[in-house]
């Protein structure tokens, strides 16, 4: 039994093999037959052969006269080039032959001629008069072709070349034909062509000519008996109105537009609505208030009540209508507009489908009804950003949030996709109220359709930035901004995106599980924006493992590259040095030290991104030597990729700091040139050596002159990296020395008290200075009256240059007394070697740092009182320093914010003089 079964199975296999052989034999026969029929006979080859000695013009004439259709089409396609190179001979010989051939040619040749005629007009290679005599006459003749396709093609050519012709030719040759075709006794096709020609002609004429020659025909076509003609002319009314101006439009165009908006045919009403939208920028406020707004309201109400087929078009244009009429709408009309929009957003959702018995006879009509309802919601989702702008961010929650949530949960995928594409615009418009739509943001990220997720991810950086800005404005927690990166408090970062992180990871996992590698790479690429939105711990613990898994797993190359780019950004903006070091080490371990050559080549690709993202010093410190080690890789493809990076590595060096790295690079190049045996790698290293010879290594002393732009960008990168290090040091200091809540409250109370004290002291100081000035003036008058000598008046503004010079000399003479105190105090009060840029980035400076140019009085005061109050230090930093009478120097405020020390005696005031004359002491 078993043997019989085996024997039967073998026979079946033999039969299958025989069938396969027969099929292959038949296939070969078909291929041979196809190839044989595709070959040309000797006679056909002889007919297609052209003498090579003929020039371009003669060859074109020969092919147009006795060539095949393929050859004629080739000549017509190159007609513009032929006229450009041989204008006289081409216009005299070739163009008449082309016009002759067109009468009996096929449709493909006609289409080639239409393209050539438009190209000749665009090139302007011949004068307009000559073009009108030759090509324009051919165009006008072929418009009346019996073949509707050919006629439509030549009409399209005429509409394109009108803008290149002068007004005289248009009025003489084209307008007359348009008027003739627009008569009622002509066919519908001719009247439709007349409408389109009038729309193009109106853009070239002035208001008087349009009113005289064009407007009567426009009015007649708007009242045509055929609805297609009325709809076509209605679409051109906006162009005609712009040519006429405001007043003729109000008297001639608007009445026709109102009548067309009430037309019995839906296509005419649709054209009227589109024309109204296009005319909004032309009309004045009075016309909008009295005519357009009532017309639009009536039009929309009728369409909604009758469930008209024009509702999808209304939903498409509704955003433009509300935005264009927002200035003219009253509060009641705005409320009506928002209510109407809400009805469009849910149009068809709450209607129950009819039973199957009622559906079967009208299945096609019902499908059209469902499509119309879906299109209404689709267009409503498209117009949502415009409606948010119309309603305002403050009214979004009460007016539009319910519609927004309904569109997010719409059963139709296309509606949700349309909403997801505009989600970033809505988030930007909401500002500080963006937290309202955070739930919908999470829901779209978790949507079942990956197409919806892809639409949202395409603008994920803008959306996340809008969320961070909105949360920061709402909580007033922004502490800085650096190169599109918000520096917000850790508490705010933890709160605002804690719920979004799982949704983002879920979207990535579903994209990874699918076969849509384009979406997966896009998500990983957009994850790089999270480095500017989340904390370093959130990035390190939540997203870094996911991205590294994408790098180490067997994924398509675009996914690998996107993950590597994101890791580079994560490393750059990580604010913890330990985590940065771990990420660099992990990247080297997972890619550079991997057993597979694929990942080692990937590491070399990553190095290109590292050079773009990081500064030269950072790359040289962490990755330069690792790249050089791959020049000795056992796999030739890895060495080949490494050779292409060697010139880029040389651009990263800067002497004399990187002299050792330059020597290592030269040694690697020499070794490859001598010892490399692979042919491709040898050619690559030779090319790399030639390219490296052209690279000039930057020298630090000459950098500012020769490599200013490149070094300026590198300097900005170094400043960013340095600021991250300083922020990390400040964070460590804050954790090491936490400020208790009682101290914070005490310091705030002290600041308020000090502020009040400062204001009182400034008031008292200004009053005392006024009194002292009056006293000094009186003493000078007495001195003048007693001595009889005329003295210079005391200046009320800034002190003179001589007084400043004298004060500076007195300061220099007294400076050695406090120099020792200066040095000892600076050494005692410097806690760490943090650069001053850290203080500037934090927005605060200590009083000692802000008064480095005027420290003597402050330090003498420090010596006398070991623990000064915050009020005294703040006054010292502001330049209004007050001292005890025991102080040897008496500083005071002068122009420019400098401190000037004067002697206690009042004789210094007497010796002060205006600039330009000698002092009393010198006299």
HELIX and SHEET records of a PDB file:
HELIX    1   1 UNK A    2  UNK A   38  1                                  37    
HELIX    2   2 UNK A   42  UNK A   48  1                                   7    
HELIX    3   3 UNK A   56  UNK A   66  1                                  11    
HELIX    4   4 UNK A   69  UNK A   77  1                                   9    
HELIX    5   5 UNK A   79  UNK A   85  1                                   7    
HELIX    6   6 UNK A   87  UNK A   89  1                                   3    
HELIX    7   7 UNK A   90  UNK A   94  3                                   5    
HELIX    8   8 UNK A   95  UNK A  102  1                                   8    
HELIX    9   9 UNK A  107  UNK A  123  1                                  17    
HELIX   10  10 UNK A  128  UNK A  131  1                                   4    
HELIX   11  11 UNK A  132  UNK A  136  3                                   5    
HELIX   12  12 UNK A  137  UNK A  142  1                                   6    
HELIX   13  13 UNK A  148  UNK A  161  1                                  14    
HELIX   14  14 UNK A  162  UNK A  164  5                                   3    
HELIX   15  15 UNK A  167  UNK A  169  1                                   3    
HELIX   16  16 UNK A  170  UNK A  175  3                                   6    
HELIX   17  17 UNK A  176  UNK A  181  1                                   6    
HELIX   18  18 UNK A  188  UNK A  201  1                                  14    
HELIX   19  19 UNK A  207  UNK A  209  1                                   3    
HELIX   20  20 UNK A  210  UNK A  214  3                                   5    
HELIX   21  21 UNK A  215  UNK A  222  1                                   8    
HELIX   22  22 UNK A  227  UNK A  235  1                                   9    
HELIX   23  23 UNK A  237  UNK A  244  1                                   8    
HELIX   24  24 UNK A  246  UNK A  248  1                                   3    
HELIX   25  25 UNK A  249  UNK A  253  3                                   5    
HELIX   26  26 UNK A  254  UNK A  261  1                                   8    
HELIX   27  27 UNK A  266  UNK A  279  1                                  14    
HELIX   28  28 UNK A  285  UNK A  287  1                                   3    
HELIX   29  29 UNK A  288  UNK A  292  3                                   5    
HELIX   30  30 UNK A  293  UNK A  306  1                                  14    
HELIX   31  31 UNK A  311  UNK A  325  1                                  15    
HELIX   32  32 UNK A  331  UNK A  345  1                                  15    
HELIX   33  33 UNK A  356  UNK A  359  1                                   4    
HELIX   34  34 UNK A  360  UNK A  362  5                                   3    
HELIX   35  35 UNK A  363  UNK A  382  1                                  20    
HELIX   36  36 UNK A  384  UNK A  391  1                                   8    
HELIX   37  37 UNK A  396  UNK A  399  1                                   4    
HELIX   38  38 UNK A  401  UNK A  408  1                                   8    
HELIX   39  39 UNK A  413  UNK A  421  1                                   9    
HELIX   40  40 UNK A  423  UNK A  430  1                                   8    
HELIX   41  41 UNK A  431  UNK A  437  5                                   7    
HELIX   42  42 UNK A  438  UNK A  445  1                                   8    
HELIX   43  43 UNK A  450  UNK A  457  1                                   8    
HELIX   44  44 UNK A  460  UNK A  475  1                                  16    
HELIX   45  45 UNK A  490  UNK A  496  1                                   7    
HELIX   46  46 UNK A  498  UNK A  513  1                                  16    
HELIX   47  47 UNK A  517  UNK A  526  1                                  10    
HELIX   48  48 UNK A  527  UNK A  532  5                                   6    
HELIX   49  49 UNK A  536  UNK A  538  1                                   3    
HELIX   50  50 UNK A  539  UNK A  543  3                                   5    
HELIX   51  51 UNK A  544  UNK A  552  1                                   9    
HELIX   52  52 UNK A  557  UNK A  573  1                                  17    
HELIX   53  53 UNK A  577  UNK A  587  1                                  11    
HELIX   54  54 UNK A  588  UNK A  592  3                                   5    
HELIX   55  55 UNK A  597  UNK A  613  1                                  17    
HELIX   56  56 UNK A  616  UNK A  622  1                                   7    
HELIX   57  57 UNK A  624  UNK A  629  1                                   6    
HELIX   58  58 UNK A  630  UNK A  632  5                                   3    
HELIX   59  59 UNK A  636  UNK A  651  1                                  16    
HELIX   60  60 UNK A  659  UNK A  675  1                                  17    
HELIX   61  61 UNK A  679  UNK A  694  1                                  16    
HELIX   62  62 UNK A  703  UNK A  706  1                                   4    
HELIX   63  63 UNK A  708  UNK A  736  1                                  29    
HELIX   64  64 UNK A  741  UNK A  787  1                                  47    
HELIX   65  65 UNK A  801  UNK A  829  1                                  29    
HELIX   66  66 UNK A  836  UNK A  842  1                                   7    
HELIX   67  67 UNK A  847  UNK A  850  1                                   4    
HELIX   68  68 UNK A  856  UNK A  864  1                                   9    
HELIX   69  69 UNK A  870  UNK A  878  1                                   9    
HELIX   70  70 UNK A  895  UNK A  897  5                                   3    
HELIX   71  71 UNK A  907  UNK A  910  1                                   4    
SHEET    1   A 2 UNK A 478  UNK A 482  0                                        
SHEET    2   A 2 UNK A 485  UNK A 488 -1                                        
SHEET    1   B 2 UNK A 654  UNK A 655  0                                        
SHEET    2   B 2 UNK A 698  UNK A 699  1                                        
SHEET    1   C 2 UNK A 890  UNK A 893  0                                        
SHEET    2   C 2 UNK A 899  UNK A 902 -1                                        
END                                                                             
